[in-house]
Amino acid sequence: LALAPSLGAADVRLVASPRAALDVSAYKGFVSKGGTLVVTGEWGGFGDYNPDAANALTRPFGLALRPDLVRVSGQTPQREQVAAAVSAGLPVSRNAGSLSLHTGCSVMASPMAAAVATSGANGYRVQAVTTGEQTLAAAIPYGEGLVIVVGDTSAWVDSHLNEAGNRQFMLNLFGW
């Protein structure tokens, strides 16, 4: 999969931290015909975000947002932000080698999906007390399209948009 020649050529739908159930069949039809669906989540139920609504939409594509909180041990000082590495070689990584995610959750992905961003070996899931590399964003082709799930929404708001490679990563998502 390659980047679209321009953002005007991209056909993308963004679902940011859904609070209620969505029409899954409509999104499946959109993606199967070549659209790109980007779904973002948050940790637990932060800000009235509903993990069940998000996962009702993402699970049919083989992706899910866990209701956890990812941290990285050894960060000094211990911060709310997680420095995530963007997987090299994917179109989304162009000029965006890292992200700064703020209180995000991990993403569960089927073996057919690609890990798009990870925490590195020092990551851990707070609620699950599991350690090691955590997937923070994943993508999977579906029909003629693509579904991308990112375990954080706040990385795309004004106060965090210019941190690390957040802005470029988002633009790359919309053109992938």
C-alpha positions as CSV (number, residue, x, y, z in Angstrom):
1,L,0.0,0.0,0.0
2,A,1.3,3.4,-0.9
3,L,0.6,7.0,-0.1
4,A,-2.1,8.7,-2.2
5,P,-0.6,11.2,-4.7
6,S,-2.3,14.0,-2.8
7,L,-4.7,14.5,0.1
8,G,-7.4,15.4,-2.4
9,A,-7.1,11.8,-3.7
10,A,-7.6,10.3,-0.3
11,D,-11.0,9.0,0.8
12,V,-10.7,8.8,4.6
13,R,-13.2,8.6,7.5
14,L,-11.9,9.4,11.0
15,V,-13.8,8.1,14.0
16,A,-12.3,9.8,17.1
17,S,-13.0,8.1,20.4
18,P,-16.6,7.1,19.7
19,R,-19.1,7.4,22.5
20,A,-22.0,5.4,20.9
21,A,-22.5,2.5,18.6
22,L,-22.0,3.2,14.9
23,D,-23.3,1.5,11.7
24,V,-20.6,-1.1,11.2
25,S,-22.0,-2.4,7.9
26,A,-21.8,1.1,6.4
27,Y,-18.1,1.4,7.4
28,K,-17.3,-2.1,6.1
29,G,-18.8,-1.2,2.8
30,F,-16.9,2.1,2.7
31,V,-13.5,0.3,3.4
32,S,-14.2,-2.6,1.1
33,K,-14.6,-0.2,-1.8
34,G,-11.2,1.4,-1.2
35,G,-11.8,3.9,1.7
36,T,-9.5,4.3,4.6
37,L,-11.0,4.2,8.1
38,V,-9.0,5.7,11.0
39,V,-10.3,4.9,14.5
40,T,-8.7,6.4,17.6
41,G,-9.3,5.5,21.2
42,E,-8.3,6.4,24.7
43,W,-7.4,4.5,27.8
44,G,-10.4,3.0,29.7
45,G,-13.4,5.3,29.5
46,F,-11.6,8.6,29.5
47,G,-13.7,11.6,28.4
48,D,-16.9,9.4,28.0
49,Y,-15.1,7.4,25.3
50,N,-16.8,4.0,24.9
51,P,-14.3,1.2,24.3
52,D,-17.2,-1.2,23.5
53,A,-18.5,1.1,20.7
54,A,-15.1,1.5,19.3
55,N,-14.5,-2.3,19.3
56,A,-17.8,-3.1,17.8
57,L,-16.6,-1.1,14.8
58,T,-12.9,-2.4,14.8
59,R,-13.3,-6.1,15.7
60,P,-14.8,-7.1,12.4
61,F,-11.6,-5.9,10.8
62,G,-9.4,-7.8,13.2
63,L,-8.4,-4.9,15.4
64,A,-9.4,-3.8,18.9
65,L,-8.6,-1.1,21.4
66,R,-7.8,-2.5,24.9
67,P,-9.3,-0.6,27.9
68,D,-5.8,-0.2,29.4
69,L,-3.2,2.5,29.9
70,V,0.3,2.1,28.4
71,R,3.3,3.5,30.1
72,V,7.1,3.2,29.5
73,S,9.3,2.3,32.4
74,G,12.6,4.1,32.8
75,Q,11.4,7.4,31.4
76,T,12.8,10.2,33.5
77,P,10.8,11.9,34.7
78,Q,7.9,9.5,34.6
79,R,5.6,11.2,32.1
80,E,2.0,10.8,30.9
81,Q,3.3,10.8,27.3
82,V,4.6,7.7,25.7
83,A,7.3,8.0,23.1
84,A,6.2,5.6,20.4
85,A,8.3,4.4,17.5
86,V,6.7,4.4,14.1
87,S,7.4,1.2,12.1
88,A,9.9,2.0,9.3
89,G,9.0,1.0,5.8
90,L,5.3,1.8,6.0
91,P,4.0,4.8,4.1
92,V,2.8,6.3,7.4
93,S,6.4,6.6,8.6
94,R,7.6,9.1,6.0
95,N,9.2,12.0,8.0
96,A,7.5,10.7,11.2
97,G,9.8,8.3,13.0
98,S,8.2,8.8,16.4
99,L,5.0,9.9,18.1
100,S,4.2,11.4,21.5
101,L,1.0,9.7,22.7
102,H,-0.7,11.0,25.8
103,T,-2.4,8.5,28.1
104,G,-3.2,6.1,25.3
105,C,-4.2,2.4,25.2
106,S,-2.7,-0.6,23.5
107,V,-4.1,-2.1,20.3
108,M,-4.8,-5.8,19.8
109,A,-4.3,-6.9,16.2
110,S,-4.8,-10.0,14.2
111,P,-1.7,-11.7,12.7
112,M,-2.7,-10.2,9.3
113,A,-2.3,-6.6,10.7
114,A,0.8,-4.5,10.7
115,A,2.1,-2.8,13.9
116,V,2.3,0.8,12.9
117,A,3.6,2.3,16.2
118,T,4.9,0.5,19.3
119,S,6.1,1.5,22.8
120,G,9.5,-0.3,22.6
121,A,10.7,-3.1,25.0
122,N,10.1,-1.0,28.1
123,G,6.4,-0.6,27.6
124,Y,3.8,-2.0,30.0
125,R,0.1,-2.1,30.3
126,V,-0.9,-0.7,33.7
127,Q,-4.2,-2.6,34.3
128,A,-2.9,-5.9,32.9
129,V,0.6,-5.6,34.5
130,T,2.2,-7.0,31.3
131,T,5.5,-5.7,30.2
132,G,7.3,-5.6,26.9
133,E,6.7,-4.0,23.5
134,Q,3.1,-2.7,23.3
135,T,1.3,-2.1,20.0
136,L,-0.1,1.5,20.0
137,A,-1.3,1.7,16.4
138,A,-2.0,-1.0,13.8
139,A,-3.3,-1.3,10.2
140,I,-5.0,-4.0,8.2
141,P,-6.1,-4.1,4.6
142,Y,-9.8,-4.9,4.1
143,G,-11.2,-5.4,0.6
144,E,-9.8,-2.6,-1.5
145,G,-9.3,-0.3,1.6
146,L,-7.4,0.0,4.8
147,V,-8.3,0.2,8.5
148,I,-6.0,1.9,11.0
149,V,-6.5,2.0,14.7
150,V,-4.5,4.3,17.0
151,G,-4.7,4.0,20.8
152,D,-4.8,7.7,21.5
153,T,-6.8,10.7,20.3
154,S,-5.2,13.5,22.3
155,A,-2.0,13.3,20.2
156,W,-4.0,15.0,17.4
157,V,-5.3,18.0,19.4
158,D,-3.6,21.4,19.2
159,S,-1.6,21.1,22.4
160,H,0.1,17.8,21.3
161,L,0.0,18.1,17.5
162,N,3.5,19.6,17.2
163,E,5.1,17.0,19.5
164,A,7.5,14.5,18.0
165,G,6.1,13.4,14.6
166,N,2.4,13.6,15.5
167,R,1.4,16.1,12.8
168,Q,3.3,14.3,10.0
169,F,2.0,10.9,11.1
170,M,-1.6,12.2,11.0
171,L,-1.1,13.6,7.5
172,N,0.5,10.4,6.4
173,L,-2.5,8.4,7.8
174,F,-4.9,10.5,5.6
175,G,-2.8,9.8,2.5
176,W,-2.1,6.1,3.1
